[in-house]
């Protein structure tokens, strides 16, 4: 594919220098600063299909896909046409629009367990509202989360594990008070016994358990068989709610997200879902949804307040509707197949270079964990113990070869329905040198 003409010829280094003088770290989201891989972050100016182009006109095969939303590929013609048509009618009205209900219906058609939906603008806002709603509905204060799972940057979920399985958490970020953190219990992931112990000690005060449907923020970690089902059972037994965070996995790992691969088959459903990423097709859209009796606790029909001037923004709704309509069974089949092909190719290249590793999978999401072949990665402790230093040279070798990977070993790799044979061949050609770079890495 020919490179897209850049809108700037300024180097990424010049742009980064300017940005650092104007914004904290030069970025508006920390991982973009390349802190864990080093070097100069690339400043992107355009994207098309499976490719993104930086300010100097260099083209990359994109394996970030805007952290998930570009499921159907960048600049999909149907999505662009819908957005352009919506723009012509105005950018924001501060009033309800028909597209809000249209997008909600598309979500409910895919996930029957969602009986009501509330649109918001970010995944953080969705989880924040879900936590508030769970507390309001149950009249309880405590929330259980799992170490290594990320649910946005709200204070109560930026909590670090305490000293025991059922102890209250400590602040996980400056600016988070001890009192706020103490309303969260942080447990090891994939450990049903720890959840049982926490409910045995704190059950009457626990409002909810929140978990990623399949964690993808400590690298990809697959839920053990029956783990999510056990969470559904335990919360129901104790009158608490289960919040399934599908901000990353929703509508990406399948038409009904990761729940569609698990709960829909096993016969359980969470009380609340949170969505983001794909639901907005690249625009700032997120949502929470679930049981009607719980969702109806939200204002204006219930006592739990939530509002947002830009919630249900008409441009964002148009992008979401067009993306979900474009996400056909053929798109999912392509993403699934390409993911399986690529993860096998990555593993083969690392094996050939003698690099110990495991491939971590959850549906069509995957990541690489170095030095973990003996056990794989099942929780945050194992994710932290990997040979993360091998990723930096691996990442930069791929970048120099024109492949844009997530700039952190603790992130998932994303493909799209637009990753064709030509794009995949460019990735495969870059892997042997990157694997050798990983093999030569020193702590």
Secondary structure, DSSP 8 states (H G I E B T S, - for coil): ------S----HHHHHHHHHHHSGGG-SSGGGG-TTT-S----EEEEEBTEEEETTS-EEEESSGGGGT-TT-BT-HHHHHHHHHHHHT-S--SS--HHHHHHHHHHHHH-TT--EEEEESSHHHHHHHHHHHHHHHHT--EEEEETT----S-GGGSEE--SSTTSB-EESSTT--HHHHTTEEEE-TT-HHHHHHHHHHHGGGEEEEEEESS--SSS-----TTHHHHHHHHHHHHT-EEEEEETTTTTTSSTTHHHHHTHHHHT---SEEEE-GGGGTTSS-EEEEE-HHHHTTBTTTSSB----TTTT-HHHHHHHHHHHHH--HHHHHHHHHHHHHHHHHHHHHHHHTT--EEEEEETTEEEEEET-TTT---SHHHHHTS-THHHHHHHHHHHHTTEE--SSTTS-B---TT--HHHHHHHHHHHHHHHHHHHH---
